[in-house]
Amino acid sequence: MERVWLIQRGTVRDIPKHLVTGIDSIIEYDYMGAAEFEWGALPKSLYRILKNIQQYTFCEIDIKDFKGNNMKIFCKKEDIDEASINALYLAEGKLHPYISGLSKKNFWWDIQNDFMIMFGEDSVEKLNIALENMLQKDYFDKIKNIAMGR
């Protein structure tokens, strides 16, 4: 796993689960400003995740947000240890404003190492629904074409 530095911040939207379509329906992304975020990095990371979805799982870290929800990490099974260490590192910096209740930003996506951090079961359920919907062939092919620059 590479050094964690390309983190897409966002907020998990408060929408009913039956309205979840894809990842864009559940996440309101922050504008990040760096060129890496402007040139297809999100679709490339999403494509790598969807392509390898069977290798992914959720793990829970014993860090609670201001609401008492545990931190959840969505990553490859083989990356649980490294993703957990990186999440703990991020909890001291980029995640701290949310954990302490000073920010509404409650979603972080490492677009280089392809893992996501969120809090609470509701966020996990919404992400699972979104990714399942995106695995449908037409949608997956669209993401693949964007990721490949077609």
C-alpha positions in Angstrom: 0.0 0.0 0.0 1.3 3.4 -0.9 1.5 6.4 1.4 -2.0 7.8 2.1 -2.3 11.3 0.6 -5.0 11.3 -2.1 -8.1 11.4 0.1 -11.5 12.3 -1.3 -13.6 13.8 1.5 -17.4 13.7 1.5 -20.6 13.4 3.4 -22.9 10.4 3.4 -26.3 11.7 2.4 -29.3 11.2 4.6 -31.5 9.4 2.0 -33.7 6.4 2.4 -32.0 3.1 1.4 -34.6 2.4 -1.3 -33.5 5.6 -3.1 -29.8 4.5 -3.3 -28.7 3.9 -6.9 -24.9 4.3 -7.2 -22.1 5.8 -5.1 -22.9 9.3 -6.3 -26.4 9.0 -4.8 -25.1 8.4 -1.3 -21.9 10.6 -1.2 -21.8 14.4 -1.5 -18.1 15.0 -2.5 -16.0 17.9 -1.4 -14.2 19.8 -4.1 -10.6 18.8 -3.6 -8.8 21.1 -6.0 -5.8 18.9 -6.9 -5.4 17.8 -10.5 -5.4 14.1 -9.5 -9.1 14.6 -8.5 -9.9 16.3 -11.8 -8.6 13.7 -14.3 -10.6 10.6 -13.6 -9.0 9.4 -10.4 -12.4 8.6 -8.7 -13.7 6.5 -11.6 -10.4 4.7 -11.8 -10.4 3.8 -8.1 -14.1 2.8 -8.3 -13.4 0.6 -11.3 -10.5 -1.2 -9.4 -12.8 -1.7 -6.4 -15.7 -3.0 -8.5 -13.4 -5.2 -10.6 -12.1 -6.8 -7.3 -15.2 -6.6 -5.2 -15.0 -10.2 -4.1 -11.7 -9.4 -2.3 -13.3 -6.5 -0.3 -14.7 -6.5 3.2 -15.6 -4.2 6.0 -13.6 -4.1 9.2 -14.4 -2.1 12.3 -11.9 0.0 14.3 -12.5 0.9 17.9 -12.7 4.6 17.2 -16.1 6.2 17.8 -17.5 9.4 16.3 -19.3 12.0 18.4 -22.5 10.0 17.9 -21.0 6.8 19.3 -20.7 5.0 15.9 -17.7 2.9 15.3 -15.3 3.6 12.4 -15.8 1.2 9.4 -13.2 0.6 6.8 -14.0 -0.9 3.4 -10.9 -2.4 1.9 -9.3 -5.6 0.4 -9.1 -8.4 2.9 -5.3 -8.5 2.4 -5.0 -4.8 3.2 -7.0 -4.8 6.5 -3.9 -4.3 8.7 -2.4 -1.5 6.6 -5.7 0.2 6.0 -6.4 0.1 9.7 -3.0 1.7 10.5 -3.6 4.4 7.9 -7.1 5.0 9.3 -5.7 5.4 12.8 -3.2 7.9 11.4 -5.9 9.8 9.6 -8.1 9.8 12.7 -5.5 12.0 14.4 -5.6 14.5 11.5 -8.1 14.7 8.6 -10.9 12.7 10.4 -10.5 14.5 13.8 -12.9 17.4 13.0 -15.7 14.9 12.3 -14.9 12.5 15.2 -15.0 15.4 17.6 -18.3 16.8 16.1 -16.8 19.9 14.5 -17.5 18.8 10.9 -20.2 17.0 8.9 -17.7 15.3 6.6 -18.1 11.6 7.5 -16.7 9.8 4.5 -13.1 9.5 3.2 -11.9 7.6 0.2 -8.3 6.8 -0.4 -8.3 6.9 -4.2 -4.8 5.7 -4.6 -5.1 2.6 -2.3 -8.8 2.0 -2.9 -10.2 2.0 0.6 -13.0 3.9 2.2 -13.6 5.1 5.8 -17.0 5.9 7.3 -18.9 5.6 10.5 -22.0 3.6 11.5 -24.0 0.7 10.1 -26.3 2.9 8.0 -23.3 4.1 5.9 -22.1 0.6 5.5 -25.6 -0.6 4.3 -25.9 2.3 1.8 -22.4 1.7 0.4 -23.2 -2.0 0.0 -26.5 -1.2 -1.9 -24.7 1.4 -4.1 -21.9 -1.0 -5.0 -24.3 -3.8 -5.7 -26.3 -1.6 -8.0 -23.2 -0.5 -9.8 -22.1 -4.0 -10.5 -24.9 -4.3 -13.0 -23.3 -4.8 -16.4 -24.3 -1.6 -18.0 -23.2 0.6 -15.1 -20.0 -1.4 -14.6 -19.1 -1.0 -18.3 -19.7 2.8 -18.1 -17.3 3.1 -15.2 -14.8 0.9 -17.0 -14.9 3.1 -20.1 -14.5 6.3 -18.0 -11.6 4.8 -16.1 -10.0 3.7 -19.3 -10.5 7.2 -20.9 -12.9 6.0 -23.5 
